[in-house]
């Protein structure tokens, strides 16, 4: 194995500059100040190994860019050898990805006489999309009904009734002239919704997709441009916090210069709560995304459309993160048919209405707090819909009371149908990649995938997730349909034929578990590398066995690749 220097984007020229510095006679010791994570360690080791440098080295492990934090980190540097486990884990990860991805892609391409691309992150991501699409297509809508009872400014809704005849019987009884509800419980509480955290890259990409329809790649490109223009901090971060050392910087950022032209002055918090953004333990590499001190109301003038939208959102999230809670009053009511009514109508009332439970919920804003910052378009989840007329439950409603519908006999039947899961959008697919441990059952493997101490949690990294999605689209495994991401037949074919171990998130979870053991000295690096090499050796046989099982797909690919006939030769 030997790494070579790429000549793309001036890499060779930059390497030559570093090499000259490393070779200088007056440079007797080195400091590894790369990112404090697995990939940062890998970059330093690869450069010094390629340059054949053997000078004494110490490791600077610091996430903050504040002077005091950097000085403290310099005072507590450890020998580079203390991070050998981390370096071994990084090297194994890179080699295993290359070995398995290259061999699986080639093996399945040959077995099926077509071009298949298999990757540790790409293929499980594609499997998520294919699985979602198949569940959508196989969904059979099932009807259900609710009895809706108007109560004078608010509504009681029954639980779901799956039989239409039973629903009609329940409606008929609820519309009886003397029908009444027994209020089992009536509760009211004031809730405080804390501000959202600052952005990491994936969080920003999700919101830009939901709010403005920007792809993850466009958001990253715009943020990278803002970073190069010194208007935003480092983009490829997976942290949503800053450190205590960065509080001074944030205190300076929260000023009129970052308010004018970005937010309504009336929504600015009177006393920004900077402490909400601090969590040293959650900052492993780079801190959360923030605007820089160069940003002001004039900064937007010379930016492109994407850059302008991204910068506005980054600034607004900064203000949201330090703002007041969103305060709202939530009232809930639970009710059943009144026992007295049931007793008087025993011959009429069936078990459907006697056991049917009703409920109501109202939510009234007391103080907008942080939600006032983004006024133009409220950030809602994909599942939030317009609730229609406001449901206002009386504040003086008491439990153990009896109330009739208003007007009496005004109940109605609402029909609905079960819905399939929603197709993935860029925002929801990014979320699925970030929280991929939801697809893993084993507790230890789930923990390995969530562990973000030395690597990004989930599958992929903030820096690569956008490119993974774009690669699936370029490979014609996934296509965009408006905001939706839908699998193509080629994508479905790949997931149908590839070995389950290479399409499941559990593969990455097992890898991360093994790499964590290497990092912490619990397993020899050579042993783990040999496991991945053995897995690679099994791939060709797996591909040929797959082709034997899926002859219909092999034949379909043969016909698709056959040359177009132009008739007999004259």
N, C-alpha and C positions, 0 to 999 in steps of 0.2 A: 504494500500500500504506500502510495506517495501522493501528496497533494501538489497540484500545480497552480501557478499563479494565472489568474484569468486576465485577459487583456481588455475586458469590457469595462466601460465607464472609468477608464484611467487607472484600473487596479494595478497594472504592471508598473506604471510610473510611481504610484504611491508606495508600492512595495519597495521599489528601488530606493526611494528616499528613506524609508524606515531601515532598510538594510545598511545604508551608509552610516546611519546613526549608531546602529547596533555594532558595527565593525570598528568604530572609532576606538583608538587606544585609550583615550581619556575617559571612556565610558566603562567603568569597572563593575558596576552593579545595575540591575534593572528593577523596575517596579511595574508589575502587571496592574494597570488601572483600567482594564476593560470592564464591561458591564459585570456586575456582581451576580452572575448566574451561570448556568451550564454553557450556554453558547458563547458568552463573553470569555469564559475560561478556554473554550475550544479555539477561539480566534487567536488568542495569544500563543497558545501551545503550537498551533499549526505554523504560525509565522516564525517563531523562534526555532522550531524543528527544521523547517524548510531552509532557514538561513544557517543552520548548524551552529547556533549560538549556545554556549554552555556557561554563561556568566551567572554569578550568584543573583538570585531573584527573590523579591518579596511581593506579597499580594496586598494591594490596596483594595479593601472591601468597603465601599461606601455608595449609598444611593443618593444622598443629598449633594447639591452643588454649592451649598453654603460654606463659607470659608472655615468657620469654626468646626463644622462636621468633618470637613476634609482634613484639617489639622489633627483632629482627634483620631481619625482613621490612620493617618500617617504614623501617629505615635503608637498604634496598636497593631501594626502590620505583622503578619505571620510569614514564615518561609513559604515559598511557592509549593514546596513539597507537601505542605499540609492540605493542599487541595488536589492531590493526585487522584483521589477517588472520584472527585467531580470531573476531572479531565478524562479519566478512563470512561466514565459514563457517557460523556459527550462524544468521545471517539466511537464507542460501541453503537450509540444511537445513529450516528451518521453512516457508519459502515453497514449496519443492519438495514437501514432504510434503502441504501443504494443496492445492496445485494438482493434483497427480497423484491424490491420494486422492479429492478431491471430484469431479473430472472422470471418473475411472474408475468410481467408484460410480454416478454419474448415467448415464454412457454405457451401462454393462452393464445397469443397471436398465431403461432404456428399450428397449434392444435385445431383452431377454428378457421384458419385461412383468412383472417381479417386482422385489423389493427386494434388490439386491446391494450389499454393503459391501466396498470394496477399500481396503487400507491397506498402507503399505510394510513394517510389522512384522507386522501382523495376518495378511495373506494368505500370506506365506511360512511363518508359524507354522502356519496351517491346512494348508498344503500338506504340512508335515512329518507332521501327524497323518493326513491322507488317504493319503499314501504308505505310512505304516506300516500302516494298516488294510488297504489293498489288498494289501500283501505278506503280511499275516496270512491274508486270505481266499483268496489265490491259492496259498498254500503247500500242497504235496502231500507228506505225510509219507513218508519213505523209511526202511524198516527197516534196522537194522544189528545186529551182534552183537559181543560181547566174550567171550573166554575168561578166566574168573576162576580163578586158582590160589591156594589157601590155602597159606601158608608157615609157619604156626605163629605167630600173633599179628600177622601182616601178610599182605598180598595182592599178588600180581603180576597186572596186568591187561593183556590184549593190546591192540594197536592195533585200530581199528575194522575189522571184516570185513563187507563189503556183500553177500556171497553166502551164503545160509543153508547150502547144501550144503557149501561150503568151511568154514564155521564148524563144522559138525558133524564134518567130517573132522579139523579141528584139535583139537576137543575129544576125539575118540576117541583120537588119538595122544597128547595130553597126559595122558590117563588110563591110558596103557600102564603095566604093572607096574614097568618099570625106567626110566621117563621121568625126565629131570632137566634143570634149567636151567643154563646157563652165565652167571654174573654178569659182565657186561661192565664195569660201573662201579658203584661204591657211594660216594657222596659225602655228607658231612655238613658243614653250615656253620651258624654262629650268625648270625642276622639281627637287625638293630636297626631297628624301624619308628619313624621320628620322629613326634612329636606332630602332630596336624592344626593347620592355621593357625586364627587367629581367624576369626570369622564376618564375611562381608559379607552384605548382605540376601538375595541369591539363595541363598547357602549355607545360611543359617538357614531360609529357606523350604523348601528341599529336605529338610532334616533333620526339620523339623516335620511335613512331609507324610509322610515315611517312618515316623517314630516315633509320631506321634499322629494322623495323618490330617487335619491342618489344611490348609485351602486356602492358597494363597499370599496371597490377599486377607485372610483371617483372621489370618494371621501378621503381615502388615504392619500391620493395624489394631491388633493387640495391642501390637506393638512401638512404634507411634506413640503409643499411650496411655501406655506405660511412659516414653517420651521426654518426653511432656508432664508426667508426674508426677515427672520428674527422677530416674528409676530406671535409665534406659539412655541411652547416647549416641545420636547422630544415626542414624536408621534407614536412610535411603536412600543407603547407601554401597556402592561397588563395590571397596573396599580390604579386604584381609585382614591388614593389618599396621598397626603404629603407628610413629611416628617416634622418634628418639633423645630428642627433647624431651619425649615422653610417658612415658618410662621411670619417672620419679618418681611419676606418677599410678598407673601399673600396680603399682609396688612397694607403694604404700599400699593398693591394692585387694586384693592377694594377702595377706589376713590372715584371722584367725579369724572376723571378722564376715561375710565372704563364704564361709565354709566351713560354719559351723553351720547346719543346716537345708537345706543345698544338696548337700553331698557327705558320704560316709562319712569321718570324720576319719582313719581308717586309710589311706585312699587318697591323702591330701594329700602332695604331694612334699616331701621333707625340705629340698631346696634348689631352689626354683622357678627355672627357666631363662628368665628374662625376655628375654634377648637373642634368643631364637628368634622373638619376635614383632616384631622391629624390622627395617624395610627402608624407609628414607626414599624410595628411588627408586620404590617401589610405592605410595606415598601421594600421589595427585594432588589429591584433593579432601578428603574426609573420611576419618578413620581407621576402623579396624575397629570393629565393634560390641562394646561393653563395658558391664558394669554401672557405675553411678556409686557414689561414696562413700556415698550415702544408703542403699544396699542393705544390709540386715542380715536376721537370721533372722525378725524381726518384719514384714518388708516384705511377705511373702506373704499375711498375714492378710486384708487388705482388697482383694485383687485378684480379678478374675473368673477363670474357669477358663482361658481362653486366655492371659490375661496371666501367670498363675501358671506355666503350662507353658513359655511363652516365656522368662520371666525365669530360671527354673531352668536351662533349656538354655543360655542366654547365660552364666550364671555357671559352669556346668559346662564349657562350651567354653573359658572363660578358664583354668580350672584344667587342663584337658587340654592346652592350648597351651603351658603352662610346665612340664609334668610330664616324667617320665623316659620314655625310649624303651620301647616294648613289645619285649621280647627273647624270641626263640623259636628253637629248633633245628629246622632243615629238613634232612631226609635224602631223597635220591633214589637210586633203583636202576634200572638198565637191564639187561635180560637177553634171551637168545635160547635156543632149544633147544640142548642140549649137542651139540657136534660128534660126540662119541663115540657118543651115542645115534643120531644121524642116520646115522652110518656103519654101525652095526649093523642099522639098519632102513631101508636104502636102498630096498628093495622096497615098504615100507609108507609111508614118509614122503613126502608130496607137497611141492610147492614152497610150498604155503600155510603149513605149519608151519616149514619150513626158513627162510623169509624173514620169519616173523612175529616182531615185536618186542614185548617185554613191559616194563612199567615199574611203579614204585611210588613213592609219596611219603608221607612222614609229617611232621607239624608239631607240635612239643611246646612249650608255653609254659614259659619259664624265669622271666620276670618280667612281670607284667601291665602295669606302667608306666601310661601314660595311659589305657589301655583299662579300668582298674579304676574310673575316675571314673563312667562311665555303667554302673552295675551292673544296673539294672532291665531294660534292653533293649539288647543289643549292637547297635551300628550296623553293619548289613551292607549290602552292595550287593544290588541286585535279583537278581543272578545267584548269590548264595551260598545254598546249601541245606544242610540237615542231612546231614553226611557219614556218619551211622550209627556203627557201632562204630569205636573208635579204631584207627588203623593205626600200629603202633609197630615200626619197622625196627630190628633189633638194632644197637647201637653198634659191635660188633666185626665186623660183616659186611665182608668183604674182596672186592675184585674178583678176577677170574680164579679163582673157586671154582665148584664144582658142587654144586647143591642140588636135591633132589627136592621135589615138593609134599608138604605135610603136612595130612592123610594122603595117602599115595600113592593115586592114583585119585580124589581128592576134587575135581577141577576141575569147574567148572560153566559153563554158557553163559548169559550175560545178554543179553536182547534189549532194544533201544531203538529209538526213532524220532526222526528229525530234527525239530526244533521250529521253529515260525515265530518271528519276532521278537516280543517282548512288547509289548502295547499300552502307549501312553504313560500314565504317571501324571503328576500335577502335578510331582512331583520330577524325573522324567526329562525332561519337556518343558521345564522351567526350565533344566535342564542343556543341553539341545539348543539353546535360544535363546542361552545364555551362550557356548557353544562352537560357534556356527553356522558358523565357518570350516571345520569338517569337511565341510560340504556344498559347498565351493568348491575347484576344482582349481587355478586359476591362482595361482601363488605370490605375485605382487604383490597381487592382490585379497585373498588369504588374510591377508597381512600387514596390509593396510589394515583388515580387519575385526577382527583381533586387537589392533591398536594401541589402547591404552587411555590414552594420554598426555593427550589432551584430551577424550575421550569414552569411554563404557563400551564394552568389547569385546563382540562378538557382535551380536545384533539386539535392539532394545529396551534399556532401562536397568533397573537394579535397582528404580527407582521406578515403572516402567511395565509390567513384565512381568506382574505379577499382574493388572493391569487389562486387558491384552491378552487373557489367558486368559478372564477373566470376560466380556469383550465378545464373544468367540467363542461363549461359552455363551449369553449374552443374545440374540445374533443367531441362535441355533439352528443354528449351523454345527457346533458340538461339544456333546456331552452327557456328563454324568458318569454312569458306571456303577460304583458303589462307588468305589474309588480310581482307576479307569481313566478316561481321557479318550478318547472315541470320536467319529469324524466322523459327521455326519448326512448324509442324501441331499442336503439343501440345500448343505451344505458341500462335498460331492463335486461337485455341479453347478457351483459357483462355480470350483473349481479346474480343472474340465474345460474351462470356457469362457474364463477370463481369459487374457490374453496371457502367455506364459511369462516375459517379462521382469519381470512384476509379481508372479509367484508364486515366483520363485527368490531364494534368499539372495544370489546374485551381484549383484542390483540394489542392495542395501544396500552390498555390498562396493565396487561401482563408485562409488556415491555417496560413501562414506567416502574412497575414493582421491582423488576430485576435491576433496572438502572439505579433505583434508589438503594438497593442492597449493595451494589458496587460502590456507589458514592460513599456509603457509610461503612465500608469495609466488611460487610456481612457476607459477601460472596466474592471470589476471585474474578477479576475482569476476564481472564482467559476462559474460565468456565462458562460465563454468560455468553461470551462471543462465540464459543463453540456450539452453544445451544441454537443460536441464530443461524450459524452456518449449516447445522444439521437440518434446520427447518427449510433453509434454502434448497438443500439437496433433494428434499422431498417434492419440490414444486413441479418439476417436469412430469413425474408420474401422476401427480394429482391432476394436472392439466389434461393428460391423455385419458385418464379415467373419466374425467368430466365430459370430454368429447364423446366417449363411448355412451354415456348416459343421455347425452343431449344431441342425438343424431339429427333431429328436426332442425335445430339451430345451425348445426354444421351444414346441412343441405341448403338452408336458407342463405347462409353466407356464401356458399358455392355459387348459387344462382345469382346473388347480388354482385359477385365479383366476375361473373362470366362476361366475356367481351360481347358487345352488341353486334348481332349478325346484320350483314348488309346484303344478303342474298347469295346465290351461287356464283362462283367465279365464272365470268364469261369465257 
